Amino acid sequence: MADLPEPLSNDQKAPLSVPAEYERLRQRALERYEVLDTDPEFAFDDLTQLAALVCQAPISYISLIDQDRQWLKAKLGLDFTETPREIAFCNYVVAQQAPIELPDTQLDPRFVQNPLVTHTPHARFYAGVPLRTPDNYCIGTICVMDTVPRELTDGQRQALATIAEQVMAQLELKLRNRQLETGYDRLTRANQRLDQFTAMVSHDLKAPLSSLLTLTDLLIGDARNGDAEAVCEALQVMSGEVGRMQTLLNGLLQFARSTRPGEGVENVDTRELVHEIIRTLPGATTFTFDIAPTLPLLHTARIPLRQVLVNLLTNAVRYHPTGRGHIQVSATPGPGPGRHTFRVTDDGAGIPAHQHERVFQLFQRGGSPGGVAQPDGSGIGLATVRQLVEDHGGTVGLTSAPGQGATFAFSWEASAAH
């Protein structure tokens, strides 16, 4: 059960201060509920009315403390839905991470000139209880106000603490439902990809196997006839077909691994990760790399992010028409909280607009801009990139034109590292 609100003592009336690290983590905890600026909901409205009823107060509200504002998820007796954070009484609850009760705001030097006291709603009494997340961050309050000085009874304080717990229970329920919906959507996409995967694997593996069987029959005949030159030619063709199958199978294994549940998260220095990839990237020694110093430190799953970057950087090197080029890797915050957008840009042959979507499809390979011969690939790498990015809450896209290089941009859902 949450602590009961008690009137402030004199030694509690210190200047308002929230430690920067706590505030950063608290803000992240608030954002994961995705509740800010949402429409009214009966469950929260009912809890707000219950708080007013049991505390016999004309004003009650559920307050969420954002970076620079107080936003009200539900309210009774007020005609506004947000205020600047610095004037919010609830900001003091968040700062102290404890319940607050103010019997008379006009006797408290911190609030006597507050606009909420001097103007509508002319608050003289306030009591607020923290809304605590399961990981113990205060994201807001359930509170009541009155226009006359007063105090709560012990029973009212207990009731207000219980209502705060019910508000958090509703927020947690909404979060779990959203996670279940996301899991269902991912499962649906995985089943769709599996259907596509099965059909295309059957097609792409049958072709080289059929070719090998035909070549084997020819090889047996040539060997019996003592035609050594024909035997060597057939073996060379067979070697090529086996290599093609090996490339395809390696790609299939990579794609299969990308469909597994995500690994545990850890702190990832993405700039160091890119440098690590480049050090072992085949063909990278003939390229120059421009790695932005602003690549972020993230708290995320390292292996899938590495897999995305490996695929994009490998393609930038492998498909360059001269084998000597320049590659840039950069990142910017957004779109939205907890996301970053990464960009891998090359100065290669470019990709025609009509192939931009096709290259992300399983077993599809881009053409050869300007007639430049391209190395054989499995057609799986960019499909794997799209799957991994989407499974981590992001999107991936391509900006390119023949002769103008290509930029692959993908967003990645991850918060700043601990």
Salt bridges, closest charged atoms under 4 A:
GLU6 OE1 - ARG157 NH1 3.98
GLU21 OE2 - ARG24 NH2 2.69
GLU23 OE1 - ARG26 NE 3.00
GLU23 OE2 - ARG85 NH1 2.84
GLU34 OE1 - ARG178 NE 3.33
ASP37 OD2 - ARG69 NH2 2.72
GLU41 OE2 - LYS73 NZ 2.73
GLU41 OE1 - LYS174 NZ 3.18
ASP66 OD2 - ARG69 NE 3.04
GLU82 OE1 - ARG69 NH1 2.98
GLU101 OE1 - ARG157 NE 2.86
ASP104 OD1 - ARG124 NE 2.95
ASP108 OD2 - ARG110 NH2 2.88
ASP135 OD1 - ARG32 NH2 2.74
ASP146 OD2 - ARG150 NH1 3.17
ASP154 OD1 - ARG157 NH1 2.97
GLU172 OE1 - ARG176 NH2 2.96
ASP204 OD1 - HIS203 ND1 3.07
GLU241 OE1 - ARG244 NH1 3.85
GLU272 OE2 - ARG279 NH2 3.02
GLU276 OE1 - ARG302 NH2 2.76
GLU276 OE2 - ARG306 NE 2.97
ASP347 OD1 - HIS320 NE2 2.89
GLU357 OE2 - ARG386 NH1 2.82
ASP391 OD1 - ARG189 NH2 3.37
ASP391 OD2 - ARG193 NH2 3.91
GLU413 OE2 - ARG339 NH2 3.16
